[in-house]
Amino acid sequence: MKNIYFAFFLLIILSACDGKRSDTVSLSGEIKGLGSDTIYIYGADEMYDHMDTLLVENGKFSKILSPDTLVAAWLLFSDGTQYPFFMDKGNRIQINGSAAELNNLEIKGNIPNEELSSFQKELRGLGKPSEKVLEEKVGKFINEHHSSLASIYLLDKYFVQKEKLDYTQIKKLTEHMTGELKDRPYISELLSHIQEQEKVAIGKTAAYFRLPNTSGKQINRANFKDQYLLVHFWASWDTVSRDSNAVYRRIYKQVQKNKKFALLGVSLDINKDSWQKAIKTDTLKWEQVCDLSGWNTEVVKQLAIKTLPANILLNPSGRIEGKNLSEKDIEKKLKEAEEKKKR
């Protein structure tokens, strides 16, 4: 009888222990050649919003983590390499690889990790494929794995982290994703961003705006009637956009006598003195406006400006002709405007 009670008591203890394990993630592995180092773990979004440290000794490591649900995270190595992985309660994540190839780790422990590891191996087998072939392979994977977190990672890497985004293609790839994936912060924010960009796509009419210039006079689209207007977004505190002012000085020299083409600088400054000092220092002789609201400036939101410097070209009727044009592209548009003027 005592043996029966003891066995029953032991069963309760073991069940309690199993329950405790199910609330955590056991992560371990070996990266040959890594030696003694520290790997940082941080979440890919606010669903895992803190950082953990993974101490490595002789290339081996282990850690107990406590995510609230299935999350995407990153391994950050001391040389700056980042590698994605996924974890959920009760998972036993196993990581293996070589310090010489930190971009080619093998991660097991749940379906999304194994799907991504398998697909990465498939891509390595292609040698040096063209961008088109890569996109076709990745697109096929995303369409066939519409409920996998691995699809979000691949969507971001191969379609979002590009200089010029194909919003139509990105939107099409997300259409078949499950509701659970679409509710993830990354996809939710991405789709909201796409909606914003669609409103200010080339061919759309720009929203009305009115901003004060250096003298306090309100400037709006009507001030540039019958002109192509290149709107340049910058700020005195942004070194990259300050450097870009050299480009617009060269453009201004070409258009200052052209009645069919005009420049307008929109600053995201919040300090009037800094703004006006920068205008003088950078010799910006064309019209400059700023309401000292920074990123909260209404026209910045209306035109979905997310980075500096930025530019938008409007035709005489206020329709968007181009976005984030290079100096070469701007010069091409100038020539086109000149040709239309002669007709």
N, C-alpha and C positions, 0 to 999 in steps of 0.2 A: 504493500500500500504506500509505504514511504517512497518507494521508487517511482510510483505513478505520480505522486504529488511533486516529486523533484523534477520529473520529466516535464510535467505541465508548467512548473515554474520556469524551467529552462526555456521552454517554448515561448513563453511570454517575454522573457529577456531578449531572446533572439529576434522576436518580432519587433520589439521596441528598437533594437539596434538597426534592423533593416529599414524601419521607418525613418530613422535618423539619417541613414545613408541616402535615402531617396530624396532628401531635401538638399543634397550637396552634389558637387561634381568632383570626381577624383581624376586629376590630370597628372600624367607622368610621361616620361619618355627619355630618349637619348639622342643627342645630336653629336655625332662623332667629330672630334677635332675642335669642339667649342671650348673645352677646358673648363675653367672656373669663370663664371660670368653672371650677369643679371639680365633676365628677360622681363620686360614689362608687359602686362596684359591690360588692355583697356577696351571698353565697349565701342562698337561701331556707331551706336546712337544712344539716346537717353534711356533705352530699355536696360542698359547696363552702364550706368553713369559714374563708375569709379575705376581706379587703377590698382592693380595688384602687382606684386613683385614675385618673380620666380627665380630662386637662387639655384645656380647650376654648379655642380661639382663633378669634375672629370667627365663633363658632357652629359651627365644625368641630372634629372630633376623630378620633383613631384610637388603637388599642391592640392589642397582642398578648396574649392570655390563654391560660392553660394548664389547662383543666379535665381531670379524669381520665376523665370520661364525660359523658353527657348530663345537664346540671344545670339547675335553675331558679335564677335570680338576680334581683336588683333593681337598678334605676338609682335612686340617691338624689340629688335636686337640692338646691341650696342653700336653696330656699324650703320644703323639707320634703316635696315631692312625691315619691312612689315609683312606679315603673313596672316591671312584670315583663318579663323576656325569658328565652329559653332558648338554651343553646349547647352544642355538642359538638365534639370534635376534628375539625379540617378545615373547620369552618364559616367562612363569610365573612358576618358579620352586618352588615347595613346598617340604620342608624337615621335616620329623617327626621321632622321635625315643626316645630312653632313654639313659641317660649317662652311665647306667650300661651295655648297649649293643651297643656301638658305631660302631661295625662291622655289625650291623643289622638295618640300617636305611631304611626308605621307602621314596623314592624320586619320585615325579611326575612332570609333566610339559611338557614332550615330549615323543616320542616313545622309544628312547633308554633307558631313565631313567626308564620308566615303564616296559620295557622288562627285564632289569637287576634286578629291585626290585622283579618282579614276579619270575624270575629264582632263585634268592638268597633264596626266601621263599621256593621254591620247594626243593632246596638243604638242607635247614635246616630241612625239613620234612623227610629227609633220615636218620637222626640221625648221626651215625658215619660210613659213607660208606668207603670202601676201596679206595685206590688210583686209582685202575683200574675202579671201578664203577664211581668215580668222573670224570675221563678222558672220559669215554664213554658218560656220561651225558653232559659234557661240549662240547665234540666234536660234539654231535648231535645238540646242541644249535647253535654252530658256523655254521654248515652246513645248518641249517634251517634259520639262520639270517645273510646271507652273505653280507648284506648292513648296518648292525648295528654297531655302535661304541662300543656297549656292547660286541660284539664278539672280538674286539681287546683287550679289558681289560681282558676278560676271557682267551684268547689265551696266553697273557703274564703271567697271574697269575698261570695257571695250566700246561702250556707246556714250557714256556720260562724261568721262574724263578725256574729252577731246576739245580742241580749240574751237571747232565749229560743230555744234550739235545738230543732228537731224531729229527734230522733235517729233515729226510724223513717224519715223521709224521707232523711236523710243516708246511713243504712245502705243503703237501697234504691238510691240513686244510685251507691254504691260496688260494689254486687253484681256489675255487669257489667264492671267495670274489669279489665284484664288483670292477670295475676300480677305482671308487671314494675312496674306502677303501685302495686299493693297492697304491694309490698315496699319502696317508697319510704318513708323515715323519716316523712314527714308523714302519709301514709295509714295506715301501720302504727300510729303513735301515736294517730291519730284513732280508729281502730277499737278500740284498747285502751281508750281513754277512754270510748267508747260502751258497751263491755262493762261497765265500772265503773259507769256511770250506770244501766244497765239493772238492775243488782243493787240499786240504791237508788231505783228509780222509785217514783212515787206508787202506793200500794197494797201495796208490798213491806213486810215486817216488818224493822225496823231491827235491826242486830246488837247483841248484849249489850255493854255497856261499864261500866267501873268506874274512877273517877278520884278523887283526893284533893281535898277542899275546903281552904279556908284554914286549917282547924284540923288537917288531916291525916286527917280521917275519910273513909273510902271511900264514895263516892256512886254509886249505880247506879239502873237503871230502877225497881227495887222501892221506892225511896224516894218515888216519885211514883205509887203505886198508885191506879188508878181516876181518874187525871187526864189531861187533855190536857197535853202537855209541849212547850213551845217552846224548842228548844235553839239558843242564839245563839253563834256562833263569832267570836271577836275576839282582839285582842292589844294590849298596851300600846304596842308599837312601831309599830302601824299607825294612822296618823292618821285614815284614813277610817272604820275600825271604831270608833275612839275617838269620833268625831263621831256615829256611829250609836247610841251608848249613850244619847243623848237620847231617841231613839225608844223604846227599851226601858224607860227610866224612866217614860215616859208610859203604856206598856202595863202596867207593874208596878202603877201606881196603880189601874188598872182591875181587875187580877186578884188583888191581894194578899189580898183577903177572899173570893175565889172558890175554893172547895174543889175545883172541877172543872177548874181551869186553873192551870198553874205555869210558871215560867220557870227556865231553867238556863243559866248562862254558862260556856262552855268556852273557856279562853284558850290560845293557842298561844305563850305566853311561855316563855322559857328561863331567866329570872332571877326568882326568887321575890320579891325586894324590889320590883322594878319592877312586877310583877303586882299585889302587894298594895297598893302605893302608888296605882296606877291605880284599883283598886277603891274606895279611900277617896276619892281626888280626884273620881272620877266618880259618887260616891254610889250604888254598885250594891248595893242592899240584898237582892237575891235570891241564891239559892245560886250560888256560883262554884267551878269546879273547874279543876285544871291539874296535869299531871304533869311540867311543865318540859321536854317533849320537842319543842316547836315543831311543825313539820310532820310529824314522825315519831310524833306521838301516834296511838295505834292507832285510836281512834274517828274521827279525821280521815281516815285511810286507808279505814276501813270504810265511811264515808258519802260517800266521794269528794269531800271538800271541797277545792276548788282555789283559791278566792279568798276574801278577807276584805273586808267582813263577810259572813257567810252565816247562814242559819237553816234549821232543819228542824222541822216540826210533827209530833208523834207523837200518835196517839189513845190512849185508855186501854189498849188491848191491844198497843201498841207498833208499830202499823202507821203508815207514813208517809202523812200527810194533805196535806202541802204542803211546798214547798221555796222558799227565798229569797222569802218573802212580803213584800209591801210593808206599811206600817203600816195602810193601808186594808184590805188582805186579812186581816191579823191581827185587826183589829177585827171584820170580818165573821165570821171563824171563832169569835171570842168570843161573838158573838150566837147563832151556831148551837149552840154548846156550852150556852149558857144555855137555849135553847129545848128542847134534849134533856133538860136537867136538870129542867124543869118537867113533862115527860111522865110 
